[in-house]
Amino acid sequence: MPAWLKDAIFYEIYPQSFKDSNGDGIGDFNGIIEKLDYIKELGCNAIWMNPCYDSPFQDGGYDVRDYKKTAERYGSIEDLVHLFEEVHKREMHILLDLVPGHTSEEHPWFKESSKVERNEYSDRYIWTDKWFHGAQGLNYIAGESPRDGVYVLNYFKCQPALNYGFLHPEECWQKGIDDPACLETREALKDIMRFWLDKGCDGFRVDMADSLVKKDDESKSGTSEVWKNVRKMLDAEYPEAALVSEWNKPQVAIPAGFHMDFFLDWEGNGYNLLMRNIVDGKNNSFFHKDSDRSVLDFFDEYLEKYEQIKDKGQYCLITGNHDMIRAAFYLDVRELKLAYSFLFTMPGNPFLYYGDEIGMRYQNLPTKEGGYTRTGSRTPMQWDNTENCGFSTAFAKDLYLPVDTKPGAPNVAQEEQDKDSLLNMVKEILAIRRREADLQENANLELVYAKKDERGFAYRRGSLLMLCNPSGEEIVIEETSLPKVGEKLFTIGEASYTDGKYMLGKQSFVLWKIA
């Protein structure tokens, strides 16, 4: 495990929408540099930046046209290297977004692979042997290339799947994972990683990490073999490089070679139930004041996975990301404060999506660059009350996406001046996390009080005890097994301890030192 991950707190940046430094209406590398001090003062010491490679942007940059070239809209490779340098000057780290499962259909590899004549890229992608032979059980495209065959997709139509092989080949056109062509794809992936690590990035968040080997078994043994091989290279050549997977199966991803895995927002799962759960048109998210959920709806799923990997890697919780509707769509500011306090005091490296710290709102927008319902969560960061909320000096009509101009739209400058703002609360709890060693370690979580028919709960991390009451009613917890407490380090709402009784005011959260 890279040493720097011990206390890493990540800030996710969608580069199109963070800060425009040159007035063209879209964010860029130099704009990010301008705001690095803000990120550090917020309490984050690491960054995950969404794809910044050359792309036709049919899927927000996740359709890569050239892995070793930056998107012109963001700046040059030299600008990106300068960003790496400025990040490191502040004793911070930065992950790039790696897209290993597919490229854009405009990638030179795919153009060569599509040709009738055999060449070194003919097997870089997955093709059937005849134009009328479909890829059964997989999405594919026919009739769009000179080559006599159909090609397999990894997701959108614009994303042909790279060929890492099939776990159990059944057709003549299916190659095994140890076929020379599939091994060449694997080596090409390593080459891309080396290229950017040598230029100064500190690792990668891996998009669709489980999607490499096709018709893999439930345990993803074929895809895991690929990642174990990649990790072996990293351990030998770049031991401080970090890998985080978009997988949501840490019991598979961590043994496969990843240091971290995300708990993702899948409909009805434990994470979804915390902040984004709508049932029959009613908000029944746990942190919504009027919900009837118990926190066990989350912990029953979380703990099973956490226990399997707690000594081996990190299972990371997120406020949101570029693929999710913002939490502020479901929760008000008080509810967000409780939810974030919980997320930022749990194990694993936390990830804060840009703008979530001020409660940026979801905007109902038409799709752009394949965003669909996700587009409204990718709007420009709101820095102040000036034109375009301080994001850009461009005309409003020229912005990549519109800023939120409706009454009550939050911004950084305004919240910095409000001691009770969500932003200042985030700064406070992150400072505590950085200060308290027991909040940095992974293998020290104990759920000490939670019941199916109660809203309040308590959990312990080493010498710290956290209690939360998300409901609109005061509650008292009398539980002899709970430890006695001393100094109160952090509070939202009212909370007290007297003679073994824990009083939690409505919508409250408290962090105590254990006596």
N, C-alpha and C positions, 0 to 999 in steps of 0.2 A: 504494500500500500504506500503510495507516495506520501511522504511526511507532511506535506502542506495540506493534505485533505483533512487532517485531524481537526482543524478549526475553520474549514472553508465554508463560507456562506456565499452562495452564487446569486448573481443578478443576471437575468436573461434579457438580452437586447435584440429586438427585431430591427436590423440596421436601417431599413427603409424609413422607419418612423421614430427614431430616437432624437436626432438633432441634425439639422441641415446647416452646414457651414458655408456653403457657397451660393445659396439663394436659388437653387434650381427646383426646390419643392420636394426634395427627397433626402432622407438622412444619409450620412456618409461616415467614413472612418475618422476624418478630422473633427466632425461633430461629436463623435464618441469621445475623442481625446479631450475636447473642451469640457466634458462633463464627468471625467474620471474622478475628480476631487469630490463631486457630489456623491458618486457611487460609494467612494471610500467613507465619506462622512456619514452616509446612511448606515454603514455598518457592514457592507458587503466587501469581501476581499478577493472575490473571484467573479469572472464573467463567463457566461455562455452566450456566444453570438450566433444567431441563425445564419444560414448559408450566405456567403459573400462571394461565391465563385461566379465566373462568366456563365450566363444563363439567358435563355429567351424568356424566362419568367412566366411560364405557363402554370407553374405551381409554386409561386413565391420563392424561387431559387432552388427548390428541391428537384429541379430538372437541370442537371449540371451539363453545360456544354464544354467546359474545359476546367478540370480540377486544379490546374496549375496557373490559372489566370484569374484575376479578380474581376468582378463586375465593374464596368466602367462607371456606372452611376455612383459607386461607393468610393472610387479612387484607385490608385495604382497599387502594385505589390509593395512599392516603396512606402506608400502611405500606410499600408497594413502592417508592415514591419515596424514603422514608426509607432503605430498603436501598440504593438507588442512591447516595444521599448518603454513607452510611457506607462503602460500597465505595470511593468516590472520595476520601474523607478519608484512606484508607490507600494512596492512589496505586495502586489496583487498578482493573480494568475488569470489566464484566459483560455477557454476551450473554443475551438472551431466546431462547426456542425459538419459531420462527415456523412455523406450519402453513399453507402457502399453497395446497395442492392440494385441500383439502376442509374442510368444517365438520361440526358435529354436525347430525343431522336435526332437532334442536330449535332451530337457529339461526333467528332471525326472517327472514333472507333466504330460507331454504329453505321456511319456512312460507308466505311470500308467493309464492314460485316454484311451490308446489304447488297454488295456487288455479286454478280454471277461468278466471277473468277475467284478461285480460292486465294486467300491471303492470310497474313498473320492474325487478322482480327475476325476471320470467318466464324470462329467458335467462341468469340468473346461474349456473345449473346446467345440466347436459347432459340434455336430455329428447328422447326420440324423438317422432314425430308422432302415433302411435296406441298404444293400450294393448297391442295384439297385435304391434307391431313391436319386437322386441328389439334391443338394441345389440350387433350381431354383433362378436365378438372382445373384448368388454368385459364386465365384471361389472355387473349391473344388478338393479334391484328393480321388480317390477310389482304393481299392485293395491293399493297402500297410500296413494294420494292421490286427491283428487277430479279432478285433471288427467288428461286423456286422453293418456297416454303413460307410458313407463317411464323411470326415471332411472338414470344411470350412477353406479357407486361408484368410490371411489379405493382403498379397502382393505376395512375391515370394513363390515358392513351398515349401521352407524350413521353412515357417513361418505360422504355424497353428494359427488360430484366437482364442484368449481367449474369454470366454463366458460372456458377459455383458448383454445378452438377446436381444430380438427383441421388437421394440416399439409396434407392433401389431401382436402378434403371430397368425399364420394361420395354421401351421402344428403341429402335435402331438409332434414333436421333438423340436419345437421352444419354448423357455421359455421367459416369460415376464421379464422386467427389475427388478421387485421386487421379482422374484423367489428366494428362499433361495440359490440355487446354484450360481446365478448371483450376489447375495449380498456377497457370500463368495469370489468370484473373486474380487469384489470391495475391500473387507477387506484385501485380499492378496496384492493388489496394495498399500494400505495404509501401510501395514506392511513393504513392500520394502522401501517406502519413509521414514518411521520412522527409519529404519535401517541405512540409509545413512545420514539422518539429524542428528541423534545421534552421528555419527562418524565425523561430522564437515562440510558436504557440506552445501551450502547456498540456495539450491533450485534446480529446474529442468527445462531444456528445454524438452518439451514433443513431442516425435515423433508421427506423424499421430494422433494428438490429437482428431480429429473428427471421428475416425474410430471404436469407441468402440461398441455402440449399432447398431445392424444390421437392415437394412430396416427402418432407421430413417427417419423422415420427413425432409423437406427442412430446417427447423429452427433447426434441430438437437436437438429436445427437450429431447429425451431420453439420448443421450450422455451428454447433458448439465446437466441433473439431476445427472449423475454420478459425473461430475466434481464439481458441487455445493456441493455435499456431501463430496468430498475430500477437497475442500477449507474450509468447515466448520471445519474439523479436523485440518487443518493447522492453521487456525486463532486461534483455541483454544490452540493448543499445540506448534506451531512453527510460531508465528506471523511475524517473520522476514524472513521467507522462501519465495522465489520468484518462480513464475511459468510463463513460456513463452511458447506459443503454436505454433506448426506448423499447422496453420489453414488457414490464409489469409482471415479470415472473422472476423475482430475485433468486429463488431456489434453483433456477436454471441459468440465469444470466451471470450470477457471481461465480459459480463453478466453471462457467465457460470462459472466464477471463476478465470480466468487467469488475471494476472497483465499486461501481454504484449502479443502481437501477432505480427507475421512477415508479412510484405508485400513481398510475394514470387514471384519468377520469373516464371510466367505462360505465355505461348506463347501469345503475343499480348496484355498483360495487361499493365497497366500504368507503373509498375516497369520495365517490359521487354523493354518498349519503351525508357527508359532512356539510357541504356548501351548495350543491347544485341539484338537489333532488326535487323534482316536481311530480306529484302523483295526482292524477285526475284533475289537473289544473291547479292544484294546491301546493304551495311550497312546504314540503315536509323535510327540508334540510335540517340536520341536527342543530346547527348554530342559529337557525331562525327561531326567534323568541317563542312563537306559537306552535312549534313542532312538538310531537309527542314521542320522538325517538329517544332511545337510550344510546349512549356512546358505545355500548357493546355491539351495535350494528356496524361500527367501524372496527373496533378492536378484535372482534371474532375473526375477521379476515386478516387484519394487519398482523396480529401476533403470531398466527400460524406461519406466515412467511418470514417475519422478523426473526423468530427463534431459530429458523433453519440457517440464517446467514449472519447473525449478529457478530460472530467472531471472525468473519471472513470478508465482509464487505458492508456496504451501506444501502439501505432501502430509503430512498429520498422522498420527502414530502414537498409539495409545490403549492404556491398560492394560485397558480394558473400557468398557462403558456399560450403560445401563438395558435394552438389548435382548439382552445376551449373558450367558451363564453366567459367573460370576466365575472369574478365572484360578486362584484358590486351590483350585478344584474339581479342577484338573488338575495343579497344581504345588505342591510343598512350599515352605517358607520360603526355603531356600537357592536353589531353582530360580527362585523369584520375584525374589530379589535379583539374579540374573544377568539375567533377562529385563528387569527395570525398568532396570538399569544400561545395557543396550543401548538400550532405547526412549528413555531420557532423554538419550542422547548422540548420537542421530541427528538429521538435519535436520528441519525443520518444527516447528510449535508442538505440544509434547506435551500430551495430555489425560489427566488422572488422575481416575478415577471414584471418588467418595467411598467410603471404606472399603477400597479396594484398598491403601492405604498401610499398613494394619495387617493385611492378609491376611484380610479378612472372608470368611467361608465362604458358599458357596451352600447355601440351604435348599430342600429338596424340598417345595414347598407347592402346595396347590390354587390355581387361577387366581383372581386378583382384578383387577377393572377391565380385563379383557381381556389380562392379563399372560401367562397360560399358563406355558410353561417359563421365562419371564422373571421371573415373580413372585418367585422365590427369590433373585434378584439385587437386589431393591428393598427389602430389609428395613431396619429402623431402624439408624442409625449407633450403634456401640458405644463409648460415651465412657469408661465406668468400671465399677467392680464394684458400684455401687449398684443399686437397683430399676430394672428395665427398661434396664439398662446405661447409665443416665444420660440416656436419650433423652427420657423423659417421666415426669411424676408421676402419670399416669393409672393406673387399675387395668390389669393386664396384659391382661385380657379386652377392654378398650376400645381397645387399640392398633390402628392402621391395619393393620399386619402385625406378627407376633411377632418379638421379638428372639431372637438365638441364645443359648439358655441352656444348651447342652450343654457338658460339660467341655472346657476348652481354648479356649473362644471368646475371640478376641483383643479387646482394648480399648485405647483411646488412653492412658489413665492408666498402665496396666501397662507398655505398650511405651515410654512416655516415660522410665521408670525403668531400662530395660534398654538398655545402650549397644550391644548387639549385635542389637537388634530390627530388624525390617523397617522400622518407622516411622523410626527414627534413620538407617538407611541411605538411605532416600528423602530425608530432609532433607539429608544430606551430598551426595548426587549432584546434587540440585537446586540447592544452593548453588554447587557447582562450575559447573553449567551457567549460572547467572546471572552468575558471576564471569568466565568464560572467553568472550571475544568469538567465538572460533572455533566454539563450540558454539551460538551464536545465529544466525550466518549460515546461509543455506540452501544456497547454491551452492558448497559446498566439501567434498564427500564423495568419497572414493576407497576402494574395496574393494581392499586391497593384498595380501591373502592369503586364499584360500579354495579348497578342492578338494572334488570330489564324494565322494571316499572318506575325507575327514577331518572331524573334528568341530571342531577349533580354527580360528579365523579372526581376521583383523586388518583394521581400517579406520582411515583417517586423515581428520581434519578440521583442515585448516590446520596449526598447530604441535603438534597433539595426535595421539597414536597410541593406539588402543584394541585390546586383544587379549582374546579370550574362549575359554575351554575349558569347555563345559557337561557334558563327560563325567565319568565316575567314575574316570578314569585320568590320571596325569600325562602331559603331552606336551611335546615339545621341537620348536620351529620353527626351522629353519636356513634362512634365506632372505636372500641377499645384497641383494636389492632393497628389503628393509625398512630404514627409517631407523634410525640409532643414536639411543638415547634417553638422557635425563638424569633430571630430577626425576620421582619417582612421585607423582601427585596423588591417586590413589584405587585401592584394592585390595580385592577379595574373594578370600579364600584366599591362596595363595602364588603369587608370580610374580617372576622375576628375569631379568636380561639380562647376559650375559657373552660378550665376543668374538664378537658376531654371532649368539649363540644365545639364543633366548627360551624360558625354561622356564615352563610354566604348570601349576600344580598342579591336582589334580582339582577340578572345579566352581569355576573361578576367572575373575576379570575384573580387568583392570588398565588404568588410564589413565595414560599417560606424556607428559611434555613431550618433544618431539623435541630432541635435542642440537644 
